[in-house]
Amino acid sequence: MLNISGLNEGIVLDHIQAGRSLEIYYHLGLDKLECQVAIIKNARSNKMGRKDIIKIEGPMENLNLDILGYIDHNITVNIIRDDKIVEKKRLKLPKRITNVIHCRNPRCITSIEQELPDVFYLSDEKTETYRCLYCEEKYGK
């Protein structure tokens, strides 16, 4: 049995689809931070069959939950303080995301103006479709 020590203070990202933890690791910029990170891939789950888990040591006020909500709004965010879960956050699809996806339209202003952020807004929650703020190009999952 794999044993990874508990956290005194930090965040545990649970119920990640199996195989998606490294994508989340890089999208959150965890590779650029000076904190301990444990990635557990393909853990057994009664609910999901297999899942990934990410444990992040230390305070993480700057964690962008919009990125997590866009990647997979079924992820559970557990806030840990003094070795106990003090809060569980459920994610939802963000209404607006910035610099997470990039517009594929070659005529979009973001293709020409490199300094402009890629901004998308949720246009259809049922189909999880986003549209570019500048050119209205659709982007579905």
N, CA, C and O atoms as CSV, one atom per row, in Angstrom:
chain,resi,resn,atom,element,x,y,z
A,1,MET,N,N,0.840,-1.197,0.000
A,1,MET,CA,C,0.000,0.000,0.000
A,1,MET,C,C,0.872,1.241,0.000
A,1,MET,O,O,1.809,1.354,0.790
A,2,LEU,N,N,0.563,2.157,-0.876
A,2,LEU,CA,C,1.283,3.417,-0.988
A,2,LEU,C,C,0.902,4.316,0.183
A,2,LEU,O,O,-0.277,4.456,0.507
A,3,ASN,N,N,1.909,4.929,0.819
A,3,ASN,CA,C,1.645,5.814,1.945
A,3,ASN,C,C,2.334,7.150,1.701
A,3,ASN,O,O,3.559,7.219,1.597
A,4,ILE,N,N,1.542,8.201,1.611
A,4,ILE,CA,C,2.072,9.550,1.483
A,4,ILE,C,C,1.591,10.316,2.696
A,4,ILE,O,O,0.402,10.329,3.012
A,5,SER,N,N,2.546,10.962,3.381
A,5,SER,CA,C,2.211,11.615,4.647
A,5,SER,C,C,1.139,12.688,4.460
A,5,SER,O,O,0.928,13.202,3.362
A,6,GLY,N,N,0.475,13.005,5.562
A,6,GLY,CA,C,-0.572,14.016,5.545
A,6,GLY,C,C,0.004,15.412,5.414
A,6,GLY,O,O,1.219,15.605,5.455
A,7,LEU,N,N,-0.870,16.369,5.258
A,7,LEU,CA,C,-0.473,17.766,5.125
A,7,LEU,C,C,-0.827,18.524,6.389
A,7,LEU,O,O,-1.909,18.338,6.948
A,8,ASN,N,N,0.081,19.381,6.844
A,8,ASN,CA,C,-0.241,20.263,7.940
A,8,ASN,C,C,-1.070,21.431,7.417
A,8,ASN,O,O,-2.083,21.810,8.006
A,9,GLU,N,N,-0.615,21.992,6.294
A,9,GLU,CA,C,-1.358,23.069,5.647
A,9,GLU,C,C,-1.183,22.912,4.146
A,9,GLU,O,O,-0.068,22.714,3.662
A,10,GLY,N,N,-2.284,22.999,3.409
A,10,GLY,CA,C,-2.185,22.874,1.968
A,10,GLY,C,C,-3.517,22.566,1.322
A,10,GLY,O,O,-4.582,22.839,1.875
A,11,ILE,N,N,-3.427,21.990,0.134
A,11,ILE,CA,C,-4.617,21.686,-0.661
A,11,ILE,C,C,-4.482,20.289,-1.239
A,11,ILE,O,O,-3.405,19.883,-1.677
A,12,VAL,N,N,-5.590,19.557,-1.236
A,12,VAL,CA,C,-5.640,18.262,-1.895
A,12,VAL,C,C,-6.692,18.355,-3.001
A,12,VAL,O,O,-7.860,18.648,-2.747
A,13,LEU,N,N,-6.253,18.100,-4.222
A,13,LEU,CA,C,-7.163,18.058,-5.368
A,13,LEU,C,C,-7.531,16.606,-5.574
A,13,LEU,O,O,-6.679,15.782,-5.908
A,14,ASP,N,N,-8.795,16.292,-5.375
A,14,ASP,CA,C,-9.266,14.914,-5.415
A,14,ASP,C,C,-10.269,14.743,-6.558
A,14,ASP,O,O,-10.803,15.719,-7.085
A,15,HIS,N,N,-10.509,13.505,-6.922
A,15,HIS,CA,C,-11.459,13.144,-7.979
A,15,HIS,C,C,-11.054,13.703,-9.354
A,15,HIS,O,O,-11.901,14.122,-10.143
A,16,ILE,N,N,-9.747,13.698,-9.614
A,16,ILE,CA,C,-9.233,14.081,-10.930
A,16,ILE,C,C,-9.353,12.862,-11.833
A,16,ILE,O,O,-9.026,11.752,-11.414
A,17,GLN,N,N,-9.814,13.047,-13.055
A,17,GLN,CA,C,-9.885,11.930,-14.002
A,17,GLN,C,C,-8.508,11.310,-14.125
A,17,GLN,O,O,-7.509,12.021,-14.225
A,18,ALA,N,N,-8.451,9.984,-14.119
A,18,ALA,CA,C,-7.178,9.269,-14.203
A,18,ALA,C,C,-6.390,9.736,-15.424
A,18,ALA,O,O,-6.916,9.796,-16.535
A,19,GLY,N,N,-5.123,10.065,-15.194
A,19,GLY,CA,C,-4.244,10.487,-16.271
A,19,GLY,C,C,-4.206,11.973,-16.537
A,19,GLY,O,O,-3.454,12.407,-17.410
A,20,ARG,N,N,-4.977,12.773,-15.829
A,20,ARG,CA,C,-5.045,14.225,-16.101
A,20,ARG,C,C,-4.240,15.065,-15.110
A,20,ARG,O,O,-4.200,16.289,-15.236
A,21,SER,N,N,-3.596,14.428,-14.122
A,21,SER,CA,C,-2.931,15.191,-13.064
A,21,SER,C,C,-1.748,16.017,-13.564
A,21,SER,O,O,-1.549,17.134,-13.086
A,22,LEU,N,N,-0.961,15.511,-14.504
A,22,LEU,CA,C,0.179,16.288,-14.996
A,22,LEU,C,C,-0.270,17.511,-15.783
A,22,LEU,O,O,0.363,18.564,-15.703
A,23,GLU,N,N,-1.347,17.387,-16.536
A,23,GLU,CA,C,-1.909,18.528,-17.254
A,23,GLU,C,C,-2.288,19.626,-16.249
A,23,GLU,O,O,-1.989,20.801,-16.465
A,24,ILE,N,N,-2.934,19.241,-15.172
A,24,ILE,CA,C,-3.340,20.185,-14.131
A,24,ILE,C,C,-2.113,20.784,-13.446
A,24,ILE,O,O,-2.076,21.984,-13.174
A,25,TYR,N,N,-1.120,19.957,-13.169
A,25,TYR,CA,C,0.135,20.396,-12.548
A,25,TYR,C,C,0.744,21.556,-13.333
A,25,TYR,O,O,1.139,22.563,-12.745
A,26,TYR,N,N,0.822,21.421,-14.650
A,26,TYR,CA,C,1.421,22.475,-15.474
A,26,TYR,C,C,0.494,23.663,-15.665
A,26,TYR,O,O,0.966,24.800,-15.671
A,27,HIS,N,N,-0.810,23.445,-15.822
A,27,HIS,CA,C,-1.747,24.568,-15.977
A,27,HIS,C,C,-1.768,25.449,-14.737
A,27,HIS,O,O,-1.922,26.666,-14.843
A,28,LEU,N,N,-1.614,24.845,-13.561
A,28,LEU,CA,C,-1.612,25.625,-12.322
A,28,LEU,C,C,-0.259,26.283,-12.051
A,28,LEU,O,O,-0.138,27.099,-11.137
A,29,GLY,N,N,0.749,25.934,-12.836
A,29,GLY,CA,C,2.084,26.505,-12.642
A,29,GLY,C,C,2.799,25.958,-11.428
A,29,GLY,O,O,3.677,26.624,-10.879
A,30,LEU,N,N,2.445,24.755,-10.992
A,30,LEU,CA,C,3.073,24.172,-9.808
A,30,LEU,C,C,4.543,23.861,-10.037
A,30,LEU,O,O,5.313,23.776,-9.080
A,31,ASP,N,N,4.943,23.689,-11.295
A,31,ASP,CA,C,6.343,23.424,-11.614
A,31,ASP,C,C,7.225,24.645,-11.350
A,31,ASP,O,O,8.446,24.512,-11.261
A,32,LYS,N,N,6.631,25.824,-11.225
A,32,LYS,CA,C,7.387,27.052,-11.011
A,32,LYS,C,C,7.402,27.487,-9.539
A,32,LYS,O,O,8.061,28.467,-9.189
A,33,LEU,N,N,6.686,26.770,-8.690
A,33,LEU,CA,C,6.588,27.146,-7.278
A,33,LEU,C,C,7.551,26.327,-6.432
A,33,LEU,O,O,7.932,25.214,-6.793
A,34,GLU,N,N,7.931,26.899,-5.310
A,34,GLU,CA,C,8.811,26.212,-4.364
A,34,GLU,C,C,7.979,25.544,-3.270
A,34,GLU,O,O,8.083,25.911,-2.100
A,35,CYS,N,N,7.171,24.583,-3.642
A,35,CYS,CA,C,6.354,23.876,-2.657
A,35,CYS,C,C,6.431,22.385,-2.959
A,35,CYS,O,O,6.749,21.978,-4.077
A,36,GLN,N,N,6.134,21.580,-1.943
A,36,GLN,CA,C,6.117,20.140,-2.142
A,36,GLN,C,C,4.799,19.742,-2.791
A,36,GLN,O,O,3.728,20.197,-2.391
A,37,VAL,N,N,4.900,18.885,-3.799
A,37,VAL,CA,C,3.723,18.415,-4.516
A,37,VAL,C,C,3.825,16.905,-4.638
A,37,VAL,O,O,4.861,16.375,-5.039
A,38,ALA,N,N,2.749,16.218,-4.293
A,38,ALA,CA,C,2.665,14.775,-4.501
A,38,ALA,C,C,1.567,14.505,-5.515
A,38,ALA,O,O,0.437,14.969,-5.364
A,39,ILE,N,N,1.912,13.752,-6.549
A,39,ILE,CA,C,0.940,13.368,-7.568
A,39,ILE,C,C,0.722,11.867,-7.452
A,39,ILE,O,O,1.661,11.077,-7.546
A,40,ILE,N,N,-0.515,11.494,-7.250
A,40,ILE,CA,C,-0.879,10.078,-7.160
A,40,ILE,C,C,-1.719,9.770,-8.392
A,40,ILE,O,O,-2.803,10.325,-8.575
A,41,LYS,N,N,-1.213,8.889,-9.223
A,41,LYS,CA,C,-1.909,8.549,-10.460
A,41,LYS,C,C,-2.549,7.178,-10.327
A,41,LYS,O,O,-1.997,6.269,-9.707
A,42,ASN,N,N,-3.726,7.052,-10.924
A,42,ASN,CA,C,-4.451,5.787,-10.991
A,42,ASN,C,C,-4.740,5.163,-9.628
A,42,ASN,O,O,-4.642,3.947,-9.460
A,43,ALA,N,N,-5.094,5.998,-8.662
A,43,ALA,CA,C,-5.492,5.490,-7.355
A,43,ALA,C,C,-6.858,4.813,-7.477
A,43,ALA,O,O,-7.690,5.230,-8.283
A,44,ARG,N,N,-7.083,3.789,-6.692
A,44,ARG,CA,C,-8.384,3.116,-6.719
A,44,ARG,C,C,-9.460,4.042,-6.165
A,44,ARG,O,O,-9.235,4.786,-5.210
A,45,SER,N,N,-10.618,3.980,-6.779
A,45,SER,CA,C,-11.738,4.803,-6.343
A,45,SER,C,C,-13.022,4.014,-6.508
A,45,SER,O,O,-13.287,3.483,-7.587
A,46,ASN,N,N,-13.820,3.928,-5.458
A,46,ASN,CA,C,-15.114,3.256,-5.553
A,46,ASN,C,C,-16.053,4.013,-6.485
A,46,ASN,O,O,-16.852,3.409,-7.200
A,47,LYS,N,N,-15.952,5.325,-6.472
A,47,LYS,CA,C,-16.844,6.171,-7.250
A,47,LYS,C,C,-16.439,6.248,-8.732
A,47,LYS,O,O,-17.297,6.243,-9.614
A,48,MET,N,N,-15.115,6.319,-8.999
A,48,MET,CA,C,-14.636,6.573,-10.354
A,48,MET,C,C,-13.898,5.390,-10.986
A,48,MET,O,O,-13.580,5.429,-12.175
A,49,GLY,N,N,-13.630,4.370,-10.229
A,49,GLY,CA,C,-12.813,3.264,-10.723
A,49,GLY,C,C,-11.342,3.569,-10.479
A,49,GLY,O,O,-10.701,2.941,-9.635
A,50,ARG,N,N,-10.815,4.528,-11.216
A,50,ARG,CA,C,-9.454,5.042,-11.039
A,50,ARG,C,C,-9.512,6.567,-11.030
A,50,ARG,O,O,-10.363,7.169,-11.685
A,51,LYS,N,N,-8.609,7.179,-10.287
A,51,LYS,CA,C,-8.557,8.633,-10.210
A,51,LYS,C,C,-7.130,9.074,-9.922
A,51,LYS,O,O,-6.288,8.275,-9.511
A,52,ASP,N,N,-6.871,10.358,-10.145
A,52,ASP,CA,C,-5.610,10.968,-9.762
A,52,ASP,C,C,-5.873,11.909,-8.594
A,52,ASP,O,O,-6.985,12.406,-8.414
A,53,ILE,N,N,-4.834,12.143,-7.811
A,53,ILE,CA,C,-4.901,13.043,-6.658
A,53,ILE,C,C,-3.637,13.896,-6.675
A,53,ILE,O,O,-2.555,13.397,-6.986
A,54,ILE,N,N,-3.766,15.171,-6.344
A,54,ILE,CA,C,-2.601,16.047,-6.201
A,54,ILE,C,C,-2.639,16.652,-4.806
A,54,ILE,O,O,-3.641,17.244,-4.406
A,55,LYS,N,N,-1.530,16.499,-4.059
A,55,LYS,CA,C,-1.397,17.125,-2.745
A,55,LYS,C,C,-0.358,18.234,-2.852
A,55,LYS,O,O,0.750,18.018,-3.343
A,56,ILE,N,N,-0.733,19.426,-2.385
A,56,ILE,CA,C,0.136,20.594,-2.463
A,56,ILE,C,C,0.360,21.117,-1.046
A,56,ILE,O,O,-0.597,21.479,-0.361
A,57,GLU,N,N,1.610,21.157,-0.606
A,57,GLU,CA,C,1.962,21.605,0.739
A,57,GLU,C,C,2.102,23.120,0.756
A,57,GLU,O,O,2.696,23.701,-0.152
A,58,GLY,N,N,1.558,23.760,1.786
A,58,GLY,CA,C,1.721,25.200,1.962
A,58,GLY,C,C,0.479,25.981,1.569
A,58,GLY,O,O,-0.430,25.442,0.938
A,59,PRO,N,N,0.446,27.265,1.950
A,59,PRO,CA,C,-0.712,28.097,1.604
A,59,PRO,C,C,-0.744,28.348,0.102
A,59,PRO,O,O,0.285,28.615,-0.518
A,60,MET,N,N,-1.928,28.259,-0.466
A,60,MET,CA,C,-2.062,28.407,-1.914
A,60,MET,C,C,-3.191,29.382,-2.236
A,60,MET,O,O,-4.167,29.005,-2.885
A,61,GLU,N,N,-3.068,30.625,-1.792
A,61,GLU,CA,C,-4.094,31.622,-2.060
A,61,GLU,C,C,-4.222,31.917,-3.555
A,61,GLU,O,O,-5.288,32.315,-4.025
A,62,ASN,N,N,-3.148,31.723,-4.289
A,62,ASN,CA,C,-3.137,32.098,-5.707
A,62,ASN,C,C,-3.563,30.960,-6.632
A,62,ASN,O,O,-3.384,31.062,-7.846
A,63,LEU,N,N,-4.110,29.901,-6.097
A,63,LEU,CA,C,-4.555,28.787,-6.924
A,63,LEU,C,C,-5.745,29.235,-7.766
A,63,LEU,O,O,-6.754,29.691,-7.229
A,64,ASN,N,N,-5.627,29.107,-9.075
A,64,ASN,CA,C,-6.670,29.567,-9.993
A,64,ASN,C,C,-7.723,28.473,-10.157
A,64,ASN,O,O,-7.545,27.546,-10.947
A,65,LEU,N,N,-8.816,28.585,-9.411
A,65,LEU,CA,C,-9.878,27.584,-9.470
A,65,LEU,C,C,-10.623,27.623,-10.803
A,65,LEU,O,O,-11.263,26.640,-11.177
A,66,ASP,N,N,-10.548,28.746,-11.526
A,66,ASP,CA,C,-11.174,28.803,-12.847
A,66,ASP,C,C,-10.522,27.816,-13.809
A,66,ASP,O,O,-11.208,27.179,-14.608
A,67,ILE,N,N,-9.197,27.691,-13.732
A,67,ILE,CA,C,-8.502,26.718,-14.583
A,67,ILE,C,C,-8.978,25.314,-14.249
A,67,ILE,O,O,-9.255,24.516,-15.145
A,68,LEU,N,N,-9.073,25.014,-12.963
A,68,LEU,CA,C,-9.541,23.682,-12.553
A,68,LEU,C,C,-10.979,23.452,-12.983
A,68,LEU,O,O,-11.320,22.370,-13.460
A,69,GLY,N,N,-11.820,24.455,-12.821
A,69,GLY,CA,C,-13.219,24.330,-13.225
A,69,GLY,C,C,-13.365,24.100,-14.711
A,69,GLY,O,O,-14.252,23.363,-15.140
A,70,TYR,N,N,-12.509,24.717,-15.503
A,70,TYR,CA,C,-12.553,24.515,-16.951
A,70,TYR,C,C,-12.062,23.110,-17.321
A,70,TYR,O,O,-12.690,22.427,-18.130
A,71,ILE,N,N,-10.950,22.684,-16.734
A,71,ILE,CA,C,-10.384,21.370,-17.072
A,71,ILE,C,C,-11.336,20.257,-16.664
A,71,ILE,O,O,-11.621,19.356,-17.452
A,72,ASP,N,N,-11.827,20.323,-15.431
A,72,ASP,CA,C,-12.758,19.292,-14.947
A,72,ASP,C,C,-13.474,19.837,-13.720
A,72,ASP,O,O,-12.896,19.895,-12.635
A,73,HIS,N,N,-14.742,20.239,-13.891
A,73,HIS,CA,C,-15.481,20.834,-12.775
A,73,HIS,C,C,-15.958,19.801,-11.756
A,73,HIS,O,O,-16.659,20.157,-10.808
A,74,ASN,N,N,-15.593,18.525,-11.931
A,74,ASN,CA,C,-15.921,17.489,-10.943
A,74,ASN,C,C,-14.813,17.278,-9.923
A,74,ASN,O,O,-14.960,16.461,-9.015
A,75,ILE,N,N,-13.713,17.998,-10.056
A,75,ILE,CA,C,-12.612,17.900,-9.091
A,75,ILE,C,C,-13.074,18.479,-7.757
A,75,ILE,O,O,-13.781,19.486,-7.721
A,76,THR,N,N,-12.671,17.839,-6.665
A,76,THR,CA,C,-12.950,18.343,-5.325
A,76,THR,C,C,-11.680,19.001,-4.789
A,76,THR,O,O,-10.600,18.414,-4.858
A,77,VAL,N,N,-11.806,20.212,-4.258
A,77,VAL,CA,C,-10.680,20.934,-3.682
A,77,VAL,C,C,-10.841,20.896,-2.166
A,77,VAL,O,O,-11.783,21.471,-1.621
A,78,ASN,N,N,-9.919,20.216,-1.491
A,78,ASN,CA,C,-9.939,20.115,-0.030
A,78,ASN,C,C,-8.879,21.047,0.552
A,78,ASN,O,O,-7.697,20.924,0.231
A,79,ILE,N,N,-9.300,21.973,1.404
A,79,ILE,CA,C,-8.388,22.899,2.068
A,79,ILE,C,C,-8.001,22.277,3.409
A,79,ILE,O,O,-8.864,21.920,4.212
A,80,ILE,N,N,-6.676,22.153,3.643
A,80,ILE,CA,C,-6.164,21.501,4.852
A,80,ILE,C,C,-5.489,22.538,5.743
A,80,ILE,O,O,-4.670,23.328,5.276
A,81,ARG,N,N,-5.834,22.530,7.011
A,81,ARG,CA,C,-5.150,23.329,8.040
A,81,ARG,C,C,-5.045,22.482,9.298
A,81,ARG,O,O,-6.008,21.836,9.710
A,82,ASP,N,N,-3.873,22.495,9.896
A,82,ASP,CA,C,-3.622,21.719,11.124
A,82,ASP,C,C,-4.011,20.254,10.935
A,82,ASP,O,O,-4.659,19.664,11.799
A,83,ASP,N,N,-3.618,19.675,9.815
A,83,ASP,CA,C,-3.830,18.254,9.492
A,83,ASP,C,C,-5.299,17.862,9.338
A,83,ASP,O,O,-5.615,16.673,9.369
A,84,LYS,N,N,-6.205,18.830,9.172
A,84,LYS,CA,C,-7.626,18.513,9.035
A,84,LYS,C,C,-8.210,19.229,7.828
A,84,LYS,O,O,-7.770,20.318,7.462
A,85,ILE,N,N,-9.214,18.599,7.210
A,85,ILE,CA,C,-9.944,19.257,6.132
A,85,ILE,C,C,-10.861,20.300,6.760
A,85,ILE,O,O,-11.765,19.958,7.523
A,86,VAL,N,N,-10.628,21.573,6.439
A,86,VAL,CA,C,-11.445,22.644,7.007
A,86,VAL,C,C,-12.488,23.150,6.022
A,86,VAL,O,O,-13.452,23.813,6.403
A,87,GLU,N,N,-12.279,22.824,4.741
A,87,GLU,CA,C,-13.240,23.271,3.736
A,87,GLU,C,C,-13.128,22.384,2.503
A,87,GLU,O,O,-12.035,21.983,2.102
A,88,LYS,N,N,-14.289,22.086,1.910
A,88,LYS,CA,C,-14.346,21.366,0.639
A,88,LYS,C,C,-15.023,22.277,-0.365
A,88,LYS,O,O,-16.126,22.772,-0.136
A,89,LYS,N,N,-14.344,22.490,-1.484
A,89,LYS,CA,C,-14.908,23.356,-2.516
A,89,LYS,C,C,-15.296,22.501,-3.711
A,89,LYS,O,O,-14.524,21.661,-4.173
A,90,ARG,N,N,-16.483,22.726,-4.192
A,90,ARG,CA,C,-16.952,22.111,-5.429
A,90,ARG,C,C,-16.744,23.116,-6.542
A,90,ARG,O,O,-17.030,24.302,-6.378
A,91,LEU,N,N,-16.256,22.655,-7.648
A,91,LEU,CA,C,-15.977,23.546,-8.766
A,91,LEU,C,C,-17.164,23.626,-9.709
A,91,LEU,O,O,-18.040,22.760,-9.704
A,92,LYS,N,N,-17.180,24.658,-10.504
A,92,LYS,CA,C,-18.183,24.799,-11.556
A,92,LYS,C,C,-17.482,25.367,-12.780
A,92,LYS,O,O,-16.368,25.885,-12.695
A,93,LEU,N,N,-18.150,25.261,-13.910
A,93,LEU,CA,C,-17.590,25.832,-15.128
A,93,LEU,C,C,-17.469,27.340,-14.954
A,93,LEU,O,O,-18.451,27.989,-14.595
A,94,PRO,N,N,-16.298,27.917,-15.198
A,94,PRO,CA,C,-16.164,29.365,-15.060
A,94,PRO,C,C,-16.894,30.094,-16.187
A,94,PRO,O,O,-16.954,29.605,-17.315
A,95,LYS,N,N,-17.436,31.242,-15.880
A,95,LYS,CA,C,-18.141,32.050,-16.881
A,95,LYS,C,C,-17.158,32.659,-17.866
A,95,LYS,O,O,-17.502,32.908,-19.022
A,96,ARG,N,N,-15.937,32.899,-17.409
A,96,ARG,CA,C,-14.915,33.541,-18.239
A,96,ARG,C,C,-13.557,32.948,-17.885
A,96,ARG,O,O,-13.244,32.766,-16.709
A,97,ILE,N,N,-12.756,32.649,-18.894
A,97,ILE,CA,C,-11.399,32.156,-18.654
A,97,ILE,C,C,-10.416,32.972,-19.489
A,97,ILE,O,O,-10.725,33.397,-20.602
A,98,THR,N,N,-9.233,33.179,-18.930
A,98,THR,CA,C,-8.210,33.984,-19.594
A,98,THR,C,C,-6.916,33.191,-19.689
A,98,THR,O,O,-6.423,32.669,-18.689
A,99,ASN,N,N,-6.371,33.105,-20.893
A,99,ASN,CA,C,-5.087,32.457,-21.180
A,99,ASN,C,C,-5.026,30.985,-20.774
A,99,ASN,O,O,-3.974,30.486,-20.376
A,100,VAL,N,N,-6.145,30.308,-20.875
A,100,VAL,CA,C,-6.172,28.865,-20.639
A,100,VAL,C,C,-6.236,28.137,-21.973
A,100,VAL,O,O,-5.500,27.177,-22.202
A,101,ILE,N,N,-7.121,28.601,-22.853
A,101,ILE,CA,C,-7.178,28.078,-24.210
A,101,ILE,C,C,-6.839,29.230,-25.147
A,101,ILE,O,O,-6.949,30.400,-24.779
A,102,HIS,N,N,-6.429,28.886,-26.357
A,102,HIS,CA,C,-6.022,29.907,-27.320
A,102,HIS,C,C,-6.906,29.814,-28.555
A,102,HIS,O,O,-7.264,28.723,-29.000
A,103,CYS,N,N,-7.245,30.950,-29.089
A,103,CYS,CA,C,-8.131,31.004,-30.248
A,103,CYS,C,C,-7.448,30.389,-31.466
A,103,CYS,O,O,-6.284,30.665,-31.760
A,104,ARG,N,N,-8.205,29.553,-32.158
A,104,ARG,CA,C,-7.680,28.874,-33.346
A,104,ARG,C,C,-7.949,29.643,-34.632
A,104,ARG,O,O,-7.463,29.259,-35.695
A,105,ASN,N,N,-8.709,30.712,-34.547
A,105,ASN,CA,C,-9.053,31.493,-35.726
A,105,ASN,C,C,-7.829,32.312,-36.160
A,105,ASN,O,O,-7.387,33.184,-35.413
A,106,PRO,N,N,-7.274,32.051,-37.351
A,106,PRO,CA,C,-6.076,32.779,-37.780
A,106,PRO,C,C,-6.325,34.268,-38.020
A,106,PRO,O,O,-5.378,35.054,-38.057
A,107,ARG,N,N,-7.587,34.663,-38.183
A,107,ARG,CA,C,-7.918,36.072,-38.392
A,107,ARG,C,C,-8.259,36.800,-37.085
A,107,ARG,O,O,-8.538,37.999,-37.094
A,108,CYS,N,N,-8.237,36.081,-35.978
A,108,CYS,CA,C,-8.541,36.700,-34.677
A,108,CYS,C,C,-7.427,37.683,-34.305
A,108,CYS,O,O,-6.257,37.457,-34.613
A,109,ILE,N,N,-7.803,38.752,-33.650
A,109,ILE,CA,C,-6.838,39.778,-33.233
A,109,ILE,C,C,-5.763,39.199,-32.313
A,109,ILE,O,O,-4.647,39.718,-32.265
A,110,THR,N,N,-6.087,38.132,-31.583
A,110,THR,CA,C,-5.091,37.524,-30.687
A,110,THR,C,C,-3.977,36.831,-31.456
A,110,THR,O,O,-2.903,36.591,-30.905
A,111,SER,N,N,-4.218,36.505,-32.729
A,111,SER,CA,C,-3.167,35.910,-33.559
A,111,SER,C,C,-2.164,36.965,-34.012
A,111,SER,O,O,-1.004,36.652,-34.283
A,112,ILE,N,N,-2.612,38.207,-34.091
A,112,ILE,CA,C,-1.756,39.303,-34.567
A,112,ILE,C,C,-1.119,40.045,-33.396
A,112,ILE,O,O,0.084,40.304,-33.396
A,113,GLU,N,N,-1.919,40.380,-32.418
A,113,GLU,CA,C,-1.456,41.130,-31.248
A,113,GLU,C,C,-1.070,40.156,-30.135
A,113,GLU,O,O,-1.931,39.680,-29.395
A,114,GLN,N,N,0.205,39.868,-30.021
A,114,GLN,CA,C,0.680,38.861,-29.074
A,114,GLN,C,C,0.463,39.260,-27.606
A,114,GLN,O,O,0.424,38.393,-26.733
A,115,GLU,N,N,0.323,40.548,-27.332
A,115,GLU,CA,C,0.157,40.994,-25.941
A,115,GLU,C,C,-1.273,40.833,-25.427
A,115,GLU,O,O,-1.512,40.859,-24.220
A,116,LEU,N,N,-2.216,40.668,-26.348
A,116,LEU,CA,C,-3.615,40.523,-25.938
A,116,LEU,C,C,-3.844,39.177,-25.260
A,116,LEU,O,O,-3.367,38.153,-25.749
A,117,PRO,N,N,-4.560,39.163,-24.152
A,117,PRO,CA,C,-4.872,37.884,-23.516
A,117,PRO,C,C,-5.943,37.131,-24.303
A,117,PRO,O,O,-6.808,37.742,-24.930
A,118,ASP,N,N,-5.879,35.817,-24.266
A,118,ASP,CA,C,-6.924,34.984,-24.871
A,118,ASP,C,C,-8.060,34.881,-23.869
A,118,ASP,O,O,-7.930,34.206,-22.848
A,119,VAL,N,N,-9.164,35.540,-24.149
A,119,VAL,CA,C,-10.300,35.579,-23.239
A,119,VAL,C,C,-11.470,34.851,-23.889
A,119,VAL,O,O,-11.849,35.149,-25.022
A,120,PHE,N,N,-12.036,33.896,-23.161
A,120,PHE,CA,C,-13.196,33.149,-23.631
A,120,PHE,C,C,-14.286,33.239,-22.582
A,120,PHE,O,O,-14.006,33.293,-21.384
A,121,TYR,N,N,-15.540,33.256,-23.040
A,121,TYR,CA,C,-16.666,33.250,-22.115
A,121,TYR,C,C,-17.536,32.025,-22.398
A,121,TYR,O,O,-17.613,31.555,-23.533
A,122,LEU,N,N,-18.183,31.519,-21.358
A,122,LEU,CA,C,-19.052,30.353,-21.465
A,122,LEU,C,C,-20.319,30.755,-22.214
A,122,LEU,O,O,-21.087,31.597,-21.748
A,123,SER,N,N,-20.526,30.144,-23.380
A,123,SER,CA,C,-21.703,30.493,-24.169
A,123,SER,C,C,-22.819,29.460,-24.047
A,123,SER,O,O,-23.987,29.787,-24.258
A,124,ASP,N,N,-22.475,28.220,-23.711
A,124,ASP,CA,C,-23.485,27.173,-23.549
A,124,ASP,C,C,-23.021,26.190,-22.478
A,124,ASP,O,O,-22.111,25.391,-22.697
A,125,GLU,N,N,-23.663,26.267,-21.324
A,125,GLU,CA,C,-23.252,25.437,-20.201
A,125,GLU,C,C,-23.518,23.952,-20.446
A,125,GLU,O,O,-22.740,23.107,-20.003
A,126,LYS,N,N,-24.602,23.625,-21.142
A,126,LYS,CA,C,-24.938,22.219,-21.393
A,126,LYS,C,C,-23.880,21.516,-22.235
A,126,LYS,O,O,-23.490,20.387,-21.938
A,127,THR,N,N,-23.418,22.191,-23.286
A,127,THR,CA,C,-22.416,21.592,-24.167
A,127,THR,C,C,-20.991,21.986,-23.778
A,127,THR,O,O,-20.033,21.568,-24.428
A,128,GLU,N,N,-20.850,22.781,-22.731
A,128,GLU,CA,C,-19.558,23.267,-22.245
A,128,GLU,C,C,-18.785,23.955,-23.365
A,128,GLU,O,O,-17.602,23.692,-23.578
A,129,THR,N,N,-19.484,24.845,-24.079
A,129,THR,CA,C,-18.903,25.564,-25.206
A,129,THR,C,C,-18.517,26.972,-24.776
A,129,THR,O,O,-19.278,27.672,-24.107
A,130,TYR,N,N,-17.314,27.365,-25.179
A,130,TYR,CA,C,-16.809,28.708,-24.923
A,130,TYR,C,C,-16.644,29.435,-26.258
A,130,TYR,O,O,-16.461,28.813,-27.305
A,131,ARG,N,N,-16.713,30.775,-26.195
A,131,ARG,CA,C,-16.515,31.601,-27.386
A,131,ARG,C,C,-15.424,32.627,-27.098
A,131,ARG,O,O,-15.310,33.150,-25.990
A,132,CYS,N,N,-14.633,32.897,-28.126
A,132,CYS,CA,C,-13.597,33.926,-28.037
A,132,CYS,C,C,-14.265,35.290,-27.861
A,132,CYS,O,O,-15.230,35.604,-28.558
A,133,LEU,N,N,-13.768,36.076,-26.958
A,133,LEU,CA,C,-14.313,37.405,-26.695
A,133,LEU,C,C,-14.173,38.327,-27.904
A,133,LEU,O,O,-15.010,39.205,-28.115
A,134,TYR,N,N,-13.134,38.133,-28.687
A,134,TYR,CA,C,-12.832,39.049,-29.787
A,134,TYR,C,C,-13.489,38.657,-31.106
A,134,TYR,O,O,-13.996,39.524,-31.817
A,135,CYS,N,N,-13.490,37.369,-31.448
A,135,CYS,CA,C,-13.966,36.969,-32.778
A,135,CYS,C,C,-15.161,36.018,-32.743
A,135,CYS,O,O,-15.691,35.649,-33.791
A,136,GLU,N,N,-15.588,35.617,-31.536
A,136,GLU,CA,C,-16.744,34.733,-31.354
A,136,GLU,C,C,-16.512,33.287,-31.832
A,136,GLU,O,O,-17.465,32.519,-31.963
A,137,GLU,N,N,-15.246,32.920,-32.093
A,137,GLU,CA,C,-14.928,31.539,-32.479
A,137,GLU,C,C,-15.332,30.603,-31.349
A,137,GLU,O,O,-15.025,30.865,-30.186
A,138,LYS,N,N,-16.030,29.497,-31.687
A,138,LYS,CA,C,-16.458,28.510,-30.690
A,138,LYS,C,C,-15.316,27.575,-30.337
A,138,LYS,O,O,-14.493,27.213,-31.178
A,139,TYR,N,N,-15.295,27.197,-29.066
A,139,TYR,CA,C,-14.329,26.215,-28.605
A,139,TYR,C,C,-15.055,25.281,-27.647
A,139,TYR,O,O,-15.429,25.698,-26.550
A,140,GLY,N,N,-15.261,24.031,-28.038
A,140,GLY,CA,C,-15.917,23.044,-27.179
A,140,GLY,C,C,-14.900,22.058,-26.651
A,140,GLY,O,O,-13.796,21.928,-27.180
A,141,LYS,N,N,-15.287,21.374,-25.610
A,141,LYS,CA,C,-14.370,20.391,-25.019
A,141,LYS,C,C,-14.366,19.110,-25.819
A,141,LYS,O,O,-13.653,18.168,-25.473
